[in-house]
Amino acid sequence: MLKVAVIGMGNIGNTHAPVYQADPLSELVAVCDINRERADKAAQRYGVPAFYSVDDLLRNVQLDAVTVSSAGVENGGDHAEPTLQCLEAGLNVLCEKPISNDIEKAREMVRKADEKGVYFGINLNHRFVPPAAKAKQWVTEGRLGDLLLINMTMWIGNPNETSPWFHLRALHPHSLDIMRYFCGDVVRVHAFLNRAPGRITFSNAQVNLEFANGVVGHLTGSYDTNPRHNLERCEVMGTKGRFVLDNLYEELTLYPRDSEELTVIRNSIMGGLSGFTATFTNRIHRWLEQVSAGVPRDQLEASGHEGLAVQEIIEAAIKSHHSGRAETVHKMETVTA
Ligand SMILES: NC(=O)c1ccc[n+]([C@@H]2O[C@H](COP(=O)([O-])OP(=O)(O)OC[C@H]3O[C@@H](n4cnc5c(N)ncnc54)[C@H](O)[C@@H]3O)[C@@H](O)[C@H]2O)c1
């Protein structure tokens, strides 16, 4: 059983902590927040000791892994420091998305995990749902034939304003991760962005993507809609058919090219996912399973490398917005310990 602490006890830290308490593969042994009130409240709630700094936590508690669920600028500005501290201490780290809003820091985090040979995962929870696994199986089995194109939409209503790139950097790690999950690495990006009236952030994005395997893709993103209508939709087409994964896990449909018969998989009232929080439960359980089993580091799902890869696409999209041209996505050399 892995001994785990959660660092950053906001809404999301308080989503991770009960998952660790309930999972048979982990034991929640401490919580940490630089905000003492939040740390104390969480400590009381979970019946574990509170720490007010990562240094103090690491000095006093024997740990196998941590969640880093701090936030900061563009929801990722406070991730690097505690993550690097924990990686340096030899701990396995599951960090919230975005890995970091600062691409140089994100690269440093991934390099550090490689250097220390520990597991470093990112909470790209949207892909950890049974319908996405089924769709991936269809792709792997060749039910779609050779992949040709992908369309992805992810939109929510987020009125918060921090910076021009908040929407792209904070939301689209999720959508781009889903796109990479089905279609692989992205090599070039061409982005058009606008702002809703009065907004600082570029709250709407239309992004064309070229994948290494030749697939062409499109991402529509927004912070100006109502997610209760629809949060996300992913459509992948190949030579033999296409699938539509509607609203993350609500409905998956396979449309074969040579038949009128569709395969429809709906989220069942009996045993289906109970809500969005279940994506955290699934993702964290998979993280615990893989870390406990000691899988080869390059097989870790939604790894730091993958968290970095989506951030590199976002930075290329920002560059494209400035240049007006398609931009190449930076690819980091992989050094795996
Ligand atoms: N995966 C998802 O679906 C999903 C959904 C929403 C938010 N998020 C992510 O979750 C993260 C947290 O979001 P939130 O809304 O809970 O943020 P929040 O700001 O409410 O909470 C973050 C907490 O971290 C603490 N903190 C900051 N630096 C710290 C440090 N060095 N050591 C200890 N504590 C520190 C802060 O004091 C704060 O209490 C963000 O990165 C966000 O992008 C993920």
The ligand as an SDF file (V2000), in Angstrom:
LIG
                    3D

 44 48  0  0  0  0  0  0  0  0999 V2000
   -8.0380   17.6250  -13.5760 N   0  0  0  0  0  0  0  0  0  0  0  0
   -9.1240   18.3590  -13.5110 C   0  0  0  0  0  0  0  0  0  0  0  0
  -10.1800   17.9980  -14.0150 O   0  0  0  0  0  0  0  0  0  0  0  0
   -9.0600   19.6830  -12.8200 C   0  0  0  0  0  0  0  0  0  0  0  0
  -10.2200   20.4460  -12.6160 C   0  0  0  0  0  0  0  0  0  0  0  0
  -10.0980   21.6860  -11.9850 C   0  0  0  0  0  0  0  0  0  0  0  0
   -8.8530   22.1280  -11.5600 C   0  0  0  0  0  0  0  0  0  0  0  0
   -7.7430   21.3740  -11.7960 N   0  0  0  0  0  0  0  0  0  0  0  0
   -6.4020   21.8050  -11.3590 C   0  0  0  0  0  0  0  0  0  0  0  0
   -6.2590   21.5680   -9.9790 O   0  0  0  0  0  0  0  0  0  0  0  0
   -5.3210   22.4920   -9.4220 C   0  0  0  0  0  0  0  0  0  0  0  0
   -5.8610   23.0450   -8.1130 C   0  0  0  0  0  0  0  0  0  0  0  0
   -7.0430   23.7390   -8.3330 O   0  0  0  0  0  0  0  0  0  0  0  0
   -7.8760   24.3760   -7.0990 P   0  0  0  0  0  0  0  0  0  0  0  0
   -9.0850   24.9750   -7.6840 O   0  0  0  0  0  0  0  0  0  0  0  0
   -8.0200   23.3770   -6.0030 O   0  0  0  0  0  0  0  0  0  0  0  0
   -6.8480   25.5450   -6.6300 O   0  0  0  0  0  0  0  0  0  0  0  0
   -6.8330   26.4010   -5.2860 P   0  0  0  0  0  0  0  0  0  0  0  0
   -6.0790   27.6620   -5.5990 O   0  0  0  0  0  0  0  0  0  0  0  0
   -8.1850   26.5150   -4.6870 O   0  0  0  0  0  0  0  0  0  0  0  0
   -5.9620   25.5020   -4.2810 O   0  0  0  0  0  0  0  0  0  0  0  0
   -4.5850   25.3830   -4.3760 C   0  0  0  0  0  0  0  0  0  0  0  0
   -3.9850   25.3080   -2.9840 C   0  0  0  0  0  0  0  0  0  0  0  0
   -2.5960   25.0440   -3.1110 O   0  0  0  0  0  0  0  0  0  0  0  0
   -1.9190   25.7290   -2.0600 C   0  0  0  0  0  0  0  0  0  0  0  0
   -0.5040   25.8420   -2.4020 N   0  0  0  0  0  0  0  0  0  0  0  0
    0.0820   26.6190   -3.3540 C   0  0  0  0  0  0  0  0  0  0  0  0
    1.4270   26.4260   -3.3670 N   0  0  0  0  0  0  0  0  0  0  0  0
    1.6850   25.5170   -2.4030 C   0  0  0  0  0  0  0  0  0  0  0  0
    2.8860   24.8990   -1.9340 C   0  0  0  0  0  0  0  0  0  0  0  0
    4.0880   25.1890   -2.4760 N   0  0  0  0  0  0  0  0  0  0  0  0
    2.7920   24.0140   -0.9330 N   0  0  0  0  0  0  0  0  0  0  0  0
    1.6030   23.7150   -0.3720 C   0  0  0  0  0  0  0  0  0  0  0  0
    0.4320   24.2660   -0.7690 N   0  0  0  0  0  0  0  0  0  0  0  0
    0.4690   25.1440   -1.7890 C   0  0  0  0  0  0  0  0  0  0  0  0
   -2.6530   27.0530   -1.9530 C   0  0  0  0  0  0  0  0  0  0  0  0
   -2.4580   27.6730   -0.7080 O   0  0  0  0  0  0  0  0  0  0  0  0
   -4.1050   26.6060   -2.1840 C   0  0  0  0  0  0  0  0  0  0  0  0
   -4.7700   26.3450   -0.9660 O   0  0  0  0  0  0  0  0  0  0  0  0
   -5.0520   23.5330  -10.5250 C   0  0  0  0  0  0  0  0  0  0  0  0
   -3.7870   23.2770  -11.1010 O   0  0  0  0  0  0  0  0  0  0  0  0
   -6.1330   23.2730  -11.5600 C   0  0  0  0  0  0  0  0  0  0  0  0
   -5.6720   23.5050  -12.8920 O   0  0  0  0  0  0  0  0  0  0  0  0
   -7.8390   20.1580  -12.3800 C   0  0  0  0  0  0  0  0  0  0  0  0
  1  2  1  0
  2  3  2  0
  2  4  1  0
  4  5  1  0
  4 44  2  0
  5  6  2  0
  6  7  1  0
  7  8  2  0
  8  9  1  0
  8 44  1  0
  9 10  1  0
  9 42  1  0
 10 11  1  0
 11 12  1  0
 11 40  1  0
 12 13  1  0
 13 14  1  0
 14 15  2  0
 14 16  1  0
 14 17  1  0
 17 18  1  0
 18 19  2  0
 18 20  1  0
 18 21  1  0
 21 22  1  0
 22 23  1  0
 23 24  1  0
 23 38  1  0
 24 25  1  0
 25 26  1  0
 25 36  1  0
 26 27  1  0
 26 35  1  0
 27 28  2  0
 28 29  1  0
 29 30  1  0
 29 35  2  0
 30 31  1  0
 30 32  2  0
 32 33  1  0
 33 34  2  0
 34 35  1  0
 36 37  1  0
 36 38  1  0
 38 39  1  0
 40 41  1  0
 40 42  1  0
 42 43  1  0
M  CHG  2   8   1  16  -1
M  END
$$$$
